[in-house]
């Protein structure tokens, strides 16, 4: 990664590359959902996506401090809303 310039801001090319990566990755999610629900029921497909993402996050966060019960409760609420409203309404 390149160093920040004298003002502490990252180079413009790095910002453009990061924006492009988010744009392509996030945008391709909806295209993948469109093709996946042609062969899988929507909630099964969404559950599989969350299972894969959760497994990756678990492996990444294994060495970190364990979350408190309040964090688990908040995560459960957010996850349920994402599953039921975010993917359920697609």
N, C-alpha and C positions, 0 to 999 in steps of 0.2 A: 504494500500500500504506500502511496506517496505521502510525503510530509505536507502538513498544512503550511500555507504561506505566512508571511509576517503578521497578517491581521488575525491569524488563528482560524481562518476559514479554509475548508477543504477546497481543492481545485475544482473548477467548474466541470471538467471532464469526469471527475469522480461522482459528482452529484448527478450528472446526466446519466451515467452508467447505472447508478443505483436506482434512479427513477425508472429507467428503461427496464431493469430487471424486475422491479415491483410491478410495473405495468404489464409485462409479458406473463409473469408467473401468476399474478392475480387474475388477469384477463383470461388466461387459459383454463382456469378453474371452472368457469361457467361453460366453456366449450366442452370440457371433459364431463361435466354433469349432464349436459345435453345428450352426449353420446352414451353415457353410462346408463341413464334411465330408460334407454331403449331396450336394454337387456336385463336390467336389475330393477326391482322395486325401489322407489326413491328412498325410503327409510333404511333399507338394507344397504344401499350404496352409501348413504350418508353415515351410517353406523360404521361401515368399513373404513371410510375416510378418517373418521374420528379415532378409530382403533389404531390405525397406522400412525396418525399424527401423535396420538397419546403415547404410543410405544416409543417413537423417536424422541419425544420430549422427555420421557422417563429415562431413557438411556443417557440423554444429554445431561439431565439434572441429578443423576444418582449421587454425585459427590457433594451436592449443595446441602444446605441446612434443610431439615424436614419442615414442611409447611404446618402451620397451626390448624386447628379445627375451623377457625373462622375463615382461613384461606380456602379450606376444602368446601365449606358451605357456599362461599361466594363463587367458587369455580363451578360447583354443581348447578347453581342458578344460572350462571352465564352459559354453561354448556347446554343446559336444557332449553334455554331461549334460542341459542344458535341452532340447535337441532330442530326444534319445533317451528320456529318462526323463520329463521334464515333459510334453511334447506327445505323445510316443509312447504314453504310458499313458492318455491321455484317451479 
